[in-house]
Amino acid sequence: MKVAQVLLRYDAPGGVETNVREVSRELKAKGHDVSVFASDLYDEGNWVHHTHPSQEVDGIPVERLPVIRQLVPGVTMPILPGLSERLVKWRPDVIHAHSHRYGHLLQSSLAAGVADTPLIVSTHYHPAVGAEPSWKKALLRGQDHLFGLTVYSRADRVVVETRHEQTEVSEFVDSAKIRVVPPGLSWDLWRSPASPDASRSHLSLPREYILFAGRLAPNKGLMPLVEAWAGLAPSRRLPLVFVGQEWGMRAPIEERIASLGVKEEVRFLGNLPNLQDYVSVFSGATLFVLPSEYEAFGLVLLEAMAASLPIVATRVGGIPEAVKEGETALLVPYGNVWELRRAMDSILSDRQFARQMGRLGRQRVEECFSWERTASSLVSIYGEVM
């Protein structure tokens, strides 16, 4: 089977990007012919391009196209000129496009119509965040329904990661087309995690610490995290470590921790492209915290559970389906500093409870999540429409 995977960025940090890369590897391992179609963009938030984009990743060809930015006033909708023509020319058996409210979905839909090829869309849906102005929320809602009338009316199947996402998109997608396929985890990395000592010295990591991993972005709840953490009793306030790409929040965090007098207790490691470093940072942590305003799923939660970490996260989006509340994670309302602090303190003050939570989390990931399982579900969906 020839499968065209279409997305904005590839070989770059991000949940969608990880999903497509891992699924593509699994499809190739199952004997399918996979090609990825993407732009040469590396960082969408800061609009940074790859300096030397690879034309092949993991043995899979990658077609790189130029990208045009912001064709719609007030909204960034990247367009990849020539994408439809490239897809038609390659003649795939199925076109699988990823994300929502992006120009490459419209172009994929056009190519599918011209070539009479089945179209699958994975939405990775994210609603407007609370900080958006009313006009922006209305514009995004209008886009949802516009894509519903165009891309999703043409799509043969629409893939979501959770039942929550299914409910969200069913407002503008025919429910009969929707299939729920959770993401997975690459067990090659996490089955026997690297020792934290392997990276502790050159990353200047303390012996114990609280970990956040993800974009340093306004919708990740990082200021409530800082406030909650800073209010912990000194005996329980382990150093706070941030891993992830800068999306506008490092300067405000640094200003706040300086004003609180705790600047020396915080580490910023940035993006860690070395996977052994990334895994060992999880292995050395004591607690993982994800205080986001919204997560479609939160792949990083699977990584935290694979590292046997207790978790504190917000009760939003797909998070309650990724973890098991009360067993593998404590969940709190978004933005509630007091509840966030109390949950962190509950785990840090009871190490036996923390170890049990980590053990149950590891067991949950082993039983429920793998990229092989995700890819097999997608192959079944492809078979439904061919």
N, C-alpha and C positions, 0 to 999 in steps of 0.2 A: 504494500500500500504506500502511495506517495502522499506525504503529509506536509503541508506548508504551515509553519508556525509563524504568525505575524504579530509583532509588537513594536513599541516605540524604541526601547533601549534593549541592548543585549550585551552579555559579558560585562555587566555593571551591577552595583549593589541595588537591592530591592526585592520585595516579596514576589512580584509578578515575574521579574527577571529570573529569580531562583526557580520558581515554579516551571517556567518554560524550559530552562536549561536542564533541570533534572528529568522532566517528562520526556524531553527530546532524547536524552541519553538512554532512557529506558525503552523508548520506542525503537531506537536504533538497535539496541541489544536484542529486541524481539524480532529483528529482521526487516523492519520497515524503512523506507527511504524517506528521510526527513531533511528538509531545508528550512532555515530560518530567514525571515525577511524583516529587516529592522533598519533604523537610521544609524548614523554614526554618533548619535548623542550618548554621552556618558552620564551626565548629571543634569536631570531635567530642571531641578529647582534653581540652579545657578546657570543653566544653559551652557554647560561645558561639553565639548566634543572629545571623543577619543583622539589621542594624538596619532596613534598607529592602530586603527581598528583591525582586528583579525578577520580574515575571510573564511576561517575555519576554526571552530571551537569544539573540543572533544570529538574531533573527527567528523563534525557536522558542518556542511557548507553554510555560510552566512552571507546573504545578499545585503550589502550596505547601500542605502539610498540617502540622498540629501534630505534635509528637513526644512520646512518653512514654518515660521512661528506666528501665532496670534492673528488669525484671519477673522476672528469674531471679536468685536469690541468688548473689553472687560473679561474675556475668557481666552486662555491659551488653548488653541486646538491645532496641534501640529499636523501638518500634511506632508506626506512623502511623495513628491512628484515622480511619476513613472512606476509606482508600486502596482497599480492595477495591470499595467501592461506586462510587468515582470511575472506576476502571478499567472496570468493567462498563458504566457509563453512557456512557463515551466510545466503546465498541465498537471496539477496535482489531482489526486483522487478526492481529497478533502482539504478545505481551507479552514484553519483554526486560528481565529483572531482573538487577541487578548486586550482587556481593559474596557473602559466605558467613556463616552464623550470624547473620543479621539478620532481624528481624521482618517487614520489608517483603517478604522472599522468601516467607514463609508466606502473607502477604496476597495477593501476586501469584499464587501457586499457587491460592489459594481463588478469586480472580477468574477465572483461566483455566478452572477447573472449572465455575464457574457459567455463564460466557459461552461455554463450549465453544470457547475460543481457544487456539491454540498457545502454549506457554510455552518461552522460551529463557532460560537462566541462564548468565551469565558469572561464574565463581566468584572470580577475582582472589584465589586461595587463599593463605592464610598460616597455617602451622602454629603451634602454641604455641612461644614463644621459650624459650631455655634457662633464663632467670632465673625463669620461672613456677614456683610451688610444685607439688609432685606432684599435689595434689588439684585444682589449677586445670587442669593438663594433662589429667587424667583426665576432668574435666568438659567440656573443649573437645573431647576425643576422642569423648565420648558425644554431644555436640551434632552432630559430624560425621555420626555414624551416624543420629541422629534426623532430620537434614535429608535424609540419604540415603533414609530410609524414607518421608519426606513430600514435600518439594519436588522432589527429584531423581527420585523414582519417578514423579511427575506430569509433570516436564519432558520436552519432546519432544527437545531437544538441550541439551547442556552445553558451553559454550565455555571453553577454557583458552588461555593465552598461549604456553605452552612444552610440550615433551615431558616435562620434569620435573614440571610441574604436572599433566599428564595422568596420570603415574604416581601422584602423591600422591592425587588425587581418585578414581582408579579403585578405591580401597579401599572407597568407599561410593557410587560412581556406576557404573551399567552402562556398560562400556567402549564398547559399540556406539553410545551416545548422544554420546560426547565428540568434539568437533572442535577442532583446534588452529588458532588465529588470532592471530598476533603483532600487537602494537600498531604504531603508526606515528609519524610526525613531521610537523609542519606546516611544509612547505618554504617557505611564504610568509615565515616568520620567519627561516629559517636559510639560504636559498639565497644571499643576500648579507648576512651578519650585520653588524649595526651596529658601527661602529668602537668599540673600547674607550674611546677618548678622549671619546666622547659622554657617558659616565657616570662616567669616572674622577674628575673633579674633585669633583662634588657627592656622590659616594659615598666619597670619600677613599680611593681604591684606589691601592696602590703600582704601580710599573711592571711588576713581575713578582710572581706569587703562586701558591700552591697552593690549589685550590678544592675545597670540599665543598658540594653542594647537596642538600637534602632536609630532612625533619623533624629537629629536634634532639631525638631520642628515644633511650631506652636501647638499643634494638635496632639502632641504626645504627653501632655500633662506634666511637664518637667518642673515648672515652678511650684505646683502643689507638692511634687515629690521633694524638692529642696526644702520647702517649708516643713513638711512632715518629718523628714529626716533630721533637720536641724533641731527640732523639738524633742527628739529622743533623749532619754537620760544618757549622760556622757559615757556610762559603762556599757551602753548598748549601741551607741552611735558609731558603728563601724565606718571606715572610710567609704565614700561613695564613688563608684567608677562608672564613667559614661563611655560606651563604645558606639560609634556610628558617625555618619557623615553630617557635617554642619549644614543646617537648613534655617539658620537665623536665630538660634536660641543660646548659643554659647556665651555671647557677650552679656545678655541679661542675667544668665545664671552666674557668671563670674562676678558681675556687679553685686548681685544679691548675697552670694556667699562671702564676699569681701566685707559687706556691711554687717553680716552676722558673725564675723570673726572666725570663720571655719574654712577659709580658702585652702589651707594646707591639707585639709582632710578630703579634698576632692581631686580626682584624676580624670583627664580627658584623653582618651587613647585614639580618637578619630576612627576612621574606617580601617579595618584590619584585613587587607587582602590575603595575607598569609593564613590559610585555614587552620594550620596547627596552632598558631597564636590565638586565633579566634576561639577554637575549641578549648584550649588550655585556660583562657580567661574565664570561661564558664566553669571549668573544672575546679578552679581555685576559689570561686565565689561562695558566699555563705547564704545569700538570699538574692532572688531575682525579682525585680519590680517592673511592671509595665502599666503605668497609670494613664493610658491614652484616653482621649475623648471618643475615639472610635477605632476599631480594627475589624476589617472584613473577616479575618481569622486570627492572624498573629502567628506566623511561622516560628518566630523567635520563642514562643511558648513551648513548642515541641522541642526546640533545642535545649531550653532550660530544663524541661522534664527529662530529656535524654541524659543530661548531666546530673540528674538526681537532685535538682535544686528545689527547695520550697519556693512558692510563688505568691506574690501579692499583685493583683491586677484589678482593673476596673470591670464592672459588670456591664459591658457595652458590646454591641455588634456581635461578632461570632466568638468572642472570648469564652462565654459560658459553655460553648460546644467544644472548644479546643481542650479546656481543662475540665476537671470535675470538682465543682465547688465544695469546699469543706474537706476534701480528701487530698487533692493535688495542688490546690490553690485557695487562698482567701480572696474573695472578691468584694470590692467596695464601690460606692457611687463615684462617678467622675467628679473631680474637683473638690471633694470633701477631705480637707487636710486632716481633720481630727480622726476620721475613720481610717484613712490611709496610715496615719501614725500608729493607731491602735493595732491594726492588722500586722504591721511590721514589728511592733513591740511584742505581740503575741508569739510570733515565730522566733524572734531573737532571744526571748526570755525562756523558751522551752526547747532545748536542743533535741530532746527525744522526739517531740512532736515534729520538729523540722526534718529530722532524719526519716521519720515515717512518711511524711508528705513527699519527700524526695523519692523514696523507694516506690511509693504508689504511682508517682508521676512517671518514673522510668518504666514501670510495668504497663501503664496505660499506653505509652508511645509504642512499646514493643508489640502490644496486642492490636493496636488500632491504626497505626500510621506508618506507611512506607511509600516511596515513590513508585515502586513496582506495582503496588496495589492501585495507586492513582492512575498510572499508565494503563493498566489492564481495564479499569473502568472506562477510560476514554476510548480505548480500542473497541469496547462493546458499543459505545455511543456512536462511534464512526460507522460501525457495522449496521446500526439501525437506519442510517440515512443513505447508505450506498446501494 
